[in-house]
């Protein structure tokens, strides 16, 4: 670091010295020096014209060099005279000084100092040599950088041994899939004796934030081998051939440190299908990919080198990259289920302080669709909110707010509704809640708020009643009905419609079209007319793709889609009309409290009113374990809490 700083300061130091030399010579050029003979000097001395004089002995003391100013000189004008060494000259100068009082300065002979003689003579030569050396080293540095252009950008991780499988939560099956890689790296002879060939490449596929990079690091940590990591974009450069050179150098380093792991993140940046897209392929990327294919399964053997790559876009990868002998094993890293989310939360909650009523199991149930990165962000946001509110522990209030912030953004508390807008939003959100309660297949309402968040005027957290791997036709129809409920409630209660259902219609329309064109859930039969948008990656592929259905079938698809939406709309209308009292109850409660949770909605449906504070406390205490109750009793300084039973603890806490 210090050497780099010195090198960066050298050009400025060199420039400063040059500027000093220039200033010195320029300032010297501005001065006017008059050369006086011995007689002229004696005449000026006798006439009292001297204003200032400097006497410097020269050589072995045979002459004096006299410099100074006469009274009639201008500001930058001086004289110079050389006189023989004699006592008479010095006496004359002293005598005239007593008469006219001018300034006398005496200096030592600079020739008597050998250091200054050497310095003055060698300084120009040193300056020239220094300038030449500086320019030469700069040129060599540029040449070295050019030679370094094709070096691998793969970095050797220094902390991979610290990451083990115990830090990778929620990926049980995925860890089992890569376990044999660890066994091979530890004991390759066991596999070779059976004639087994370990996969040369493992491709980790899954949505962003699911832990693909962490899993690769854990494999290297468990195997205790060197771990090289690089991004796919680090291979591709402006000049053709650089990427291929970097691939060769990367495998050269890996062979020198085998057995080892190479991790390529976002491999789709370099492994994209060749020759795709408008205008043909990309020469640099394709040559890099060709070199990667050759190194993985070419003429050379890379024993002990295992490549792990990660991507969330496997559909764009070149088929040659996925064939046996290269990335011949794919491990899908899916979003975690409720059990996996609970394990992930436990990992990220180790260094955080929670109140006794916070249970990670409940948080896991209400975070359907969250990835590992999302869950870490959720707890971090909750911790930040707790600090902002000057609390010593994280409570469910901070976790609720953090979840809302992650999903929808911060609440816009300064935004003011008109009374009419507030009523419309309240009935819109209440409509979703009513249909969610009355239809088994509809999503269940977890929380309703009419406080604006992000671009939404209100917010309704709706989650499936159970996590399933597939959905039935009835469940999809009920989901569409739930999405349409907000518009239906507006129409029935106000005899007017607003733009608030825009996002609801978007989701309902996509679901209905997928039922017709992808899932075969219509009168058109079990035929797939369209594919998911993620499959149409390249624009060129879209241009050359021919339609696989006629204009008549396109018309029928539109008719079936409209039929599904209209039928669900009528079902929703009937439910809302039959449950107006419940709709009014939930809407009026929202207008009063602005935010209500699932537990409060359930209590509202059963008792017709919001739960009292005592009822809420009792319910929360019932849900707590004995250990949590004792922790809460300890915080409240209840004596003898360790000997109390569960019922006694609840009574004591209520009081």
C-alpha positions in Angstrom: 0.0 0.0 0.0 2.8 2.4 0.9 4.8 1.6 -2.2 1.8 2.3 -4.3 1.4 5.6 -2.6 5.1 6.5 -3.2 4.8 5.6 -6.9 1.7 7.8 -7.2 3.5 10.8 -5.5 6.6 10.6 -7.7 5.1 12.3 -10.8 4.0 15.3 -8.7 7.4 15.6 -6.9 9.2 15.5 -10.3 6.8 18.2 -11.6 7.4 20.3 -8.5 11.2 20.2 -9.0 10.9 21.2 -12.7 8.7 24.1 -11.7 11.2 25.3 -9.1 14.0 25.3 -11.7 11.9 27.2 -14.2 10.9 29.8 -11.6 14.6 30.2 -10.7 15.7 30.8 -14.2 12.8 33.0 -15.1 13.3 35.1 -12.0 17.0 35.4 -12.9 16.2 36.5 -16.4 14.2 39.4 -15.1 17.2 40.9 -13.2 19.5 43.5 -15.0 23.2 43.1 -14.0 25.7 45.9 -14.9 29.4 44.8 -15.1 31.6 47.5 -13.6 35.4 47.7 -14.1 37.7 48.4 -11.2 38.0 52.1 -12.0 34.3 52.5 -12.4 33.6 50.8 -9.0 36.3 53.1 -7.3 34.7 56.2 -8.9 31.2 55.2 -7.7 32.6 54.5 -4.2 34.3 57.9 -4.0 31.2 59.7 -5.2 29.0 58.0 -2.5 26.7 56.3 -5.0 26.7 52.9 -3.2 23.4 51.8 -1.6 24.3 48.2 -0.9 27.3 45.9 -1.4 28.0 42.2 -0.9 31.7 41.1 -0.6 32.6 37.5 -1.5 36.1 36.2 -1.6 36.8 33.9 -4.5 39.3 31.2 -5.3 42.3 31.1 -2.9 41.6 34.7 -1.8 43.3 36.5 -4.7 40.2 38.5 -5.8 36.9 39.7 -4.4 33.6 39.5 -6.2 31.5 42.6 -5.4 27.7 42.8 -6.1 25.2 45.3 -5.0 23.1 48.3 -6.0 23.8 52.0 -6.7 21.5 54.8 -5.7 20.4 55.6 -9.2 19.5 51.9 -10.1 16.0 50.6 -10.6 14.5 47.9 -8.4 15.7 44.8 -10.4 19.1 46.4 -11.4 22.4 45.4 -9.8 26.1 45.7 -10.5 29.0 43.2 -10.5 32.7 44.0 -10.1 35.8 41.9 -9.6 38.7 43.6 -7.7 42.1 42.4 -6.5 42.6 41.4 -2.9 44.2 44.3 -1.0 43.8 45.9 2.3 43.5 49.3 0.6 40.2 48.3 -1.2 38.7 47.1 2.0 39.9 50.2 3.9 38.4 52.4 1.2 35.0 50.6 1.5 35.0 50.9 5.3 36.0 54.6 5.2 33.4 55.5 2.6 30.8 53.5 4.7 31.5 55.7 7.7 30.9 58.8 5.5 27.9 57.7 3.5 26.5 54.8 5.5 25.6 52.2 3.0 24.8 48.5 3.7 27.8 46.0 3.7 27.3 42.2 3.5 30.2 39.7 3.6 29.8 36.1 2.5 32.1 33.0 2.6 33.6 31.6 -0.6 31.1 28.8 -1.8 34.1 27.1 -3.4 35.4 26.3 0.1 32.4 23.9 0.6 33.0 20.8 -1.5 29.4 19.5 -1.0 27.9 22.5 -2.8 30.4 22.2 -5.5 29.4 18.6 -6.1 25.8 19.3 -5.8 25.8 22.2 -8.2 27.8 20.3 -10.8 25.8 17.0 -10.5 22.3 18.3 -10.0 21.5 18.8 -13.7 22.8 15.3 -14.5 20.8 13.8 -11.6 17.7 15.6 -12.8 18.1 14.3 -16.3 18.7 10.7 -15.1 15.7 10.8 -12.8 13.4 12.0 -15.6 14.7 9.3 -17.9 14.2 6.6 -15.2 10.7 7.8 -14.4 9.6 7.7 -18.0 11.2 4.3 -18.5 9.5 2.8 -15.5 6.2 4.2 -16.5 6.5 2.5 -19.9 7.5 -0.8 -18.3 4.6 -0.6 -16.0 2.3 -0.2 -18.9 3.9 -3.1 -20.6 3.5 -5.3 -17.5 -0.2 -4.3 -17.4 -0.6 -5.3 -21.0 1.1 -8.7 -20.2 -1.1 -9.0 -17.2 -4.3 -8.5 -19.2 -4.7 -12.2 -19.9 -4.2 -13.3 -16.3 -7.0 -15.0 -14.5 -9.2 -12.9 -12.3 -10.1 -15.8 -10.0 -9.4 -15.0 -6.4 -8.4 -17.5 -3.7 -10.7 -17.3 -0.8 -8.9 -17.0 2.6 -11.9 -17.7 4.8 -13.5 -20.7 3.1 -12.5 -23.0 5.9 -14.6 -21.0 8.3 -17.9 -21.8 6.4 -19.3 -25.3 7.0 -22.6 -27.0 6.4 -23.8 -25.9 9.8 -24.0 -22.3 8.5 -26.1 -23.4 5.5 -29.6 -23.8 6.8 -32.7 -25.1 5.0 -30.9 -26.9 2.2 -31.0 -30.5 3.4 -31.4 -32.3 0.1 -29.0 -29.9 -1.7 -26.3 -30.7 0.9 -26.8 -34.4 0.4 -26.3 -33.9 -3.4 -22.9 -32.3 -3.0 -21.8 -34.5 -0.2 -20.1 -37.0 -2.5 -18.0 -34.1 -4.0 -16.6 -33.6 -0.5 -15.9 -37.3 -0.1 -14.1 -37.4 -3.5 -11.9 -34.4 -2.6 -11.0 -36.0 0.7 -10.5 -39.6 -0.6 -10.4 -39.9 -4.4 -9.0 -43.4 -4.3 -12.2 -44.8 -2.9 -14.1 -43.7 -6.1 -11.3 -44.6 -8.5 -11.1 -48.2 -7.1 -14.8 -48.7 -8.1 -14.2 -47.1 -11.6 -16.5 -44.2 -10.7 -16.1 -40.9 -12.3 -17.0 -37.9 -10.2 -18.8 -35.1 -11.9 -16.4 -32.5 -13.3 -19.0 -29.7 -13.0 -22.0 -29.1 -10.7 -24.5 -26.4 -11.8 -26.5 -24.8 -8.9 -29.8 -23.5 -10.3 -32.3 -21.4 -8.3 -33.8 -18.0 -7.7 -31.6 -15.2 -6.4 -30.9 -15.2 -2.7 -31.4 -18.9 -2.1 -27.9 -19.6 -0.9 -26.1 -21.0 -4.0 -22.8 -19.2 -3.3 -23.0 -20.0 0.3 -23.5 -23.7 -0.5 -20.4 -23.7 -2.8 -18.3 -22.1 -0.1 -19.5 -24.7 2.4 -18.4 -27.5 0.1 -14.9 -26.1 0.0 -14.9 -25.6 3.7 -16.0 -29.2 4.5 -13.5 -30.6 2.1 -10.8 -28.2 3.4 -9.4 -27.5 -0.1 -8.4 -24.3 -1.9 -11.5 -22.3 -3.1 -11.2 -20.1 -6.2 -14.1 -17.9 -7.0 -14.8 -15.7 -10.0 -17.8 -14.0 -11.7 -18.7 -14.9 -15.3 -18.5 -11.3 -16.3 -14.7 -11.2 -15.2 -13.9 -13.3 -18.3 -15.4 -11.1 -20.9 -13.4 -8.1 -22.1 -13.3 -5.7 -25.1 -10.6 -7.5 -26.9 -11.3 -10.9 -28.5 -9.2 -13.7 -27.0 -8.6 -12.2 -23.5 -11.4 -14.3 -21.9 -10.0 -17.5 -23.4 -6.6 -16.6 -22.1 -8.0 -16.0 -18.6 -9.7 -19.4 -18.7 -6.4 -21.1 -19.5 -4.6 -19.3 -16.8 -7.4 -20.1 -14.2 -7.1 -23.8 -14.9 -3.3 -23.6 -14.8 -3.5 -22.1 -11.3 -6.0 -24.7 -10.3 -3.9 -27.6 -11.5 -1.0 -26.3 -9.4 -3.2 -26.4 -6.3 -5.2 -29.5 -7.0 -7.4 -30.8 -5.5 -9.4 -27.6 -5.4 -12.7 -26.1 -6.2 -13.5 -23.4 -8.8 -16.7 -21.4 -8.3 -18.1 -19.4 -11.2 -20.9 -17.1 -10.2 -23.5 -15.9 -12.7 -22.1 -18.3 -15.4 -24.8 -17.2 -17.8 -22.7 -14.0 -18.5 -20.2 -16.2 -20.4 -22.1 -19.5 -21.0 -25.0 -18.0 -23.0 -26.1 -20.0 -26.0 -23.9 -19.4 -29.0 -25.1 -17.6 -32.1 -28.4 -16.4 -30.5 -30.0 -13.0 -30.7 -30.3 -10.4 -33.5 -27.0 -9.8 -35.3 -25.4 -13.1 -34.6 -23.2 -14.1 -31.7 -20.5 -12.4 -29.6 -17.0 -13.4 -30.6 -15.3 -12.7 -27.3 -17.9 -14.5 -25.2 -18.1 -17.5 -27.6 -14.3 -17.9 -27.7 -14.3 -17.8 -23.9 -17.0 -20.4 -23.7 -15.2 -22.6 -26.2 -12.1 -22.5 -24.1 -14.1 -23.3 -21.0 -15.6 -26.3 -22.7 -12.2 -27.6 -23.9 -10.7 -27.2 -20.5 -13.5 -29.1 -18.8 -13.7 -32.0 -21.2 -11.0 -31.6 -23.9 -7.8 -33.5 -24.5 -6.3 -32.7 -21.1 -7.3 -34.3 -17.8 -8.1 -32.0 -14.8 -8.0 -34.6 -12.0 -8.9 -33.1 -8.7 -10.5 -30.0 -10.1 -14.2 -29.6 -9.6 -16.1 -26.6 -11.0 -19.3 -25.4 -9.3 -21.3 -22.7 -11.2 -24.4 -20.8 -10.2 -27.1 -19.2 -12.2 -30.8 -18.2 -12.0 -31.2 -18.4 -15.8 -30.4 -22.0 -16.8 -32.6 -21.7 -19.9 -30.1 -19.4 -21.7 -27.1 -21.7 -21.2 -25.5 -23.4 -24.2 -26.4 -27.1 -24.5 -22.8 -28.1 -24.9 -22.2 -26.7 -21.4 -24.8 -29.0 -19.8 -23.9 -32.3 -21.5 -22.2 -35.2 -19.6 -18.5 -34.6 -19.0 -19.0 -30.9 -18.3 -21.8 -29.6 -16.0 -23.3 -33.0 -15.9 -25.1 -32.6 -12.6 -27.7 -29.9 -11.8 -28.7 -29.1 -8.2 -31.8 -27.0 -8.0 -31.7 -24.7 -5.0 -35.4 -23.8 -4.4 -37.0 -21.3 -2.1 -37.1 -22.7 1.4 -40.3 -24.3 2.9 -41.6 -23.4 6.3 -39.2 -25.7 8.1 -36.3 -24.4 6.0 -37.3 -20.8 6.8 -37.3 -21.5 10.5 -33.8 -23.0 10.3 -32.5 -20.0 8.3 -34.1 -17.6 10.8 -32.3 -19.4 13.7 -29.0 -18.9 12.0 -29.5 -15.2 11.5 -31.1 -14.7 14.9 -28.1 -15.9 16.9 -26.6 -12.4 17.5 -30.0 -10.6 18.0 -32.1 -10.1 21.1 -35.8 -10.8 21.0 -38.7 -10.3 23.4 -40.1 -13.6 24.8 -43.3 -13.4 22.7 -41.3 -13.6 19.4 -41.2 -17.1 18.0 -39.3 -17.9 14.9 -41.8 -20.6 13.9 -44.6 -18.0 13.6 -42.3 -15.7 11.6 -41.5 -18.6 9.2 -45.2 -19.3 8.7 -46.0 -15.8 7.6 -43.0 -15.4 5.2 -44.1 -17.6 2.4 -42.0 -17.1 -0.7 -39.1 -15.5 1.2 -35.5 -16.5 0.2 -32.7 -16.8 2.7 -31.4 -13.4 1.7 -35.0 -12.0 2.3 -35.2 -13.5 5.7 -31.8 -12.1 6.7 -32.9 -8.7 5.5 -36.2 -9.0 7.4 -34.4 -9.6 10.8 -31.8 -6.9 10.0 -34.6 -4.3 9.3 -36.3 -5.3 12.5 -33.1 -4.8 14.4 -32.6 -1.4 12.8 -36.2 -0.4 13.8 -35.7 -1.5 17.4 -32.5 0.7 17.6 -34.4 3.6 16.0 -37.1 3.2 18.7 -34.6 3.0 21.5 -35.5 -0.5 22.5 -33.3 -3.1 24.1 -35.0 -6.1 22.4 -36.7 -6.8 19.1 -40.5 -7.3 19.4 -43.2 -8.5 17.1 -44.1 -4.9 16.3 -40.7 -4.4 14.7 -40.9 -7.7 12.8 -44.4 -6.8 11.5 -43.2 -3.4 10.4 -40.0 -4.9 8.9 -42.0 -7.4 6.8 -44.2 -4.6 5.5 -41.2 -2.5 4.6 -39.5 -5.4 2.8 -42.6 -6.2 0.8 -44.1 -2.8 0.1 -41.7 -0.1 1.3 -42.0 2.3 4.3 -45.4 3.6 5.4 -46.3 7.1 4.1 -47.8 8.4 7.4 -47.7 12.0 6.2 -50.0 11.2 3.2 -53.5 12.3 4.0 -56.6 10.7 2.5 -59.9 12.5 2.0 -62.7 10.9 4.0 -64.2 9.5 0.8 -60.9 8.0 -0.3 -60.3 6.5 3.1 -63.8 4.8 3.1 -63.2 3.4 -0.4 -59.8 2.0 0.5 -61.2 0.5 3.7 -64.1 -1.3 1.9 -61.8 -2.4 -0.9 -59.4 -4.1 1.5 -62.3 -5.5 3.5 -63.7 -7.1 0.4 -60.5 -9.1 0.0 -60.8 -10.3 3.6 -64.5 -11.4 3.3 -63.8 -13.6 0.2 -60.6 -15.0 1.8 -62.7 -16.0 4.8 -65.6 -17.5 2.8 -63.8 -19.4 0.1 -61.6 -22.3 1.1 -59.3 -22.1 -2.0 -58.8 -18.3 -1.7 -55.6 -16.9 -0.1 -56.0 -16.2 3.6 -55.7 -12.6 4.8 -52.8 -12.2 7.2 -52.9 -8.4 7.7 -54.9 -5.5 6.4 -53.8 -1.8 6.6 -55.1 1.4 4.9 -51.9 3.2 5.6 -50.3 3.9 2.2 -47.1 2.0 1.4 -45.0 2.4 -1.7 -47.3 3.0 -4.7 -50.3 1.3 -3.0 -53.0 3.2 -1.1 -53.7 0.2 1.1 -52.0 -3.1 1.7 -53.5 -6.6 2.1 -51.1 -9.4 2.9 -52.7 -12.6 1.5 -51.0 -15.9 1.8 -52.0 -19.5 0.9 -53.6 -21.4 3.7 -51.1 -24.2 3.2 -47.8 -24.4 1.2 -48.4 -26.9 -1.7 -46.3 -27.9 -4.7 -49.3 -27.5 -7.1 -52.7 -25.9 -7.2 -56.0 -27.3 -8.3 -58.4 -25.6 -10.8 -60.8 -24.8 -7.9 -58.0 -23.1 -5.9 -57.0 -21.0 -8.9 -60.6 -19.9 -9.5 -61.0 -19.0 -5.8 -57.7 -17.0 -6.0 -59.1 -15.0 -8.9 -62.3 -14.4 -7.0 -60.3 -13.1 -4.0 -58.3 -10.7 -6.3 -61.6 -9.3 -7.8 -63.2 -8.8 -4.4 -61.8 -5.3 -3.9 -63.5 -4.0 -7.1 -66.7 -5.8 -6.3 -66.9 -4.2 -2.8 -66.4 -0.8 -4.3 -69.1 -1.4 -6.9 -71.7 -2.7 -4.4 -71.1 -0.2 -1.6 -70.5 3.0 -3.6 -72.1 2.2 -6.9 -68.8 3.4 -8.4 -65.5 2.0 -9.4 -61.9 3.3 -9.0 -58.4 2.6 -10.3 -57.4 1.0 -7.0 -57.9 -2.6 -8.4 -55.3 -2.1 -11.2 -52.7 -4.6 -9.7 -55.5 -7.0 -8.7 -56.7 -7.2 -12.3 -53.1 -7.7 -13.6 -52.6 -10.8 -11.3 -56.1 -12.2 -12.1 -55.6 -11.8 -15.8 -52.2 -13.6 -15.8 -53.7 -16.4 -13.7 -56.7 -16.8 -16.0 -54.6 -16.8 -19.2 -52.2 -19.4 -17.7 -55.2 -21.6 -17.0 -56.2 -21.5 -20.6 -52.8 -21.5 -22.5 -50.5 -23.4 -20.1 -52.4 -25.6 -17.7 -55.2 -26.8 -20.0 -57.9 -25.8 -17.5 -60.6 -24.7 -20.0 -62.9 -25.9 -22.7 -60.1 -25.7 -25.2 -58.7 -28.9 -23.8 -55.3 -30.0 -22.4 -53.2 -28.2 -24.9 -50.3 -25.8 -24.2 -50.6 -22.8 -26.5 -48.0 -20.6 -24.8 -44.9 -21.0 -22.6 -43.8 -18.9 -19.7 -42.0 -15.6 -20.6 -38.8 -16.8 -19.0 -38.3 -19.2 -21.9 -38.3 -16.4 -24.4 -34.9 -15.0 -23.5 -33.4 -13.9 -26.8 -35.1 -11.3 -28.9 -34.0 -13.0 -32.1 -35.6 -16.2 -30.9 -38.9 -14.3 -30.5 -38.7 -12.9 -34.0 -38.1 -16.2 -35.6 -40.7 -18.1 -33.5 -43.8 -19.1 -35.4 -47.2 -19.1 -33.8 -48.5 -22.5 -33.0 -52.1 -21.6 -33.1 -54.4 -20.0 -35.6 -56.3 -16.7 -35.4 -59.5 -18.6 -34.6 -57.8 -20.3 -31.6 -56.4 -16.9 -30.5 -60.0 -15.6 -30.5 -61.2 -18.7 -28.5 -58.3 -18.2 -26.0 -59.5 -14.6 -25.4 -63.1 -15.9 -25.0 -62.2 -18.5 -22.5 -60.1 -16.1 -20.5 -63.0 -13.6 -20.4 -65.3 -16.4 -19.4 -63.2 -17.4 -16.4 -62.9 -13.8 -15.2 -66.6 -13.1 -15.6 -67.6 -16.3 -13.8 -65.3 -15.5 -10.9 -66.6 -11.9 -10.8 -70.2 -13.2 -10.4 -69.1 -15.6 -7.6 -67.4 -12.8 -5.8 -70.5 -10.5 -6.2 -72.7 -13.1 -4.6 -70.3 -13.6 -1.6 -70.0 -9.9 -1.0 -73.8 -9.3 -1.3 -74.5 -12.2 1.1 -72.0 -11.0 3.7 -72.6 -7.2 3.8 -72.7 -7.1 7.5 -69.2 -8.7 7.8 -67.9 -6.4 5.1 -69.2 -3.3 7.0 -67.8 -4.6 10.3 -64.3 -5.1 8.9 -64.4 -1.8 7.0 -65.5 0.2 10.0 -62.9 -1.5 12.2 -60.2 -0.5 9.6 -61.4 3.1 9.6 -60.9 3.1 13.3 -57.7 1.2 13.8 -56.2 1.5 10.3 -54.3 -1.8 10.7 -55.6 -5.2 11.8 -54.0 -8.6 11.9 -55.2 -12.1 11.1 -55.8 -12.9 14.8 -57.9 -9.7 15.2 -59.9 -10.5 12.1 -60.6 -14.0 13.4 -61.7 -12.6 16.7 -63.8 -9.9 14.9 -65.6 -12.6 12.9 -66.3 -14.7 16.0 -67.3 -12.0 18.5 -68.3 -9.0 16.3 -65.8 -6.7 18.0 -62.1 -6.2 18.4 -60.4 -8.1 21.2 -59.8 -6.3 24.5 -56.3 -5.9 25.7 -56.7 -8.6 28.3 -58.0 -11.0 25.8 -55.0 -10.3 23.5 -52.6 -10.7 26.4 -54.2 -14.0 27.4 -54.0 -15.4 23.9 -50.3 -14.5 23.6 -49.6 -16.0 27.0 -51.4 -19.2 25.9 -49.1 -19.5 22.9 -45.9 -19.1 24.9 -43.9 -22.1 26.2 -43.0 -22.4 29.9 -39.5 -21.2 29.2 -40.8 -18.1 27.5 -43.2 -17.4 30.3 -40.4 -17.6 32.8 -38.2 -15.3 30.8 -41.1 -12.8 30.7 -41.7 -13.2 34.4 -38.0 -12.5 35.0 -38.2 -9.3 33.0 -41.2 -8.2 35.1 -39.4 -9.1 38.3 -42.0 -11.6 39.6 -40.6 -13.4 42.6 -40.6 -17.2 42.8 -41.3 -17.5 39.0 -39.0 -20.5 38.6 -41.2 -22.7 40.9 -44.5 -21.6 39.4 -46.5 -23.7 37.0 -47.7 -22.5 33.6 -51.2 -21.4 34.8 -49.7 -19.7 37.9 -47.3 -17.8 35.7 -50.0 -16.6 33.3 -52.1 -15.4 36.3 -49.1 -13.6 37.8 -48.3 -11.9 34.4 -51.9 -10.9 33.9 -51.9 -9.1 37.3 
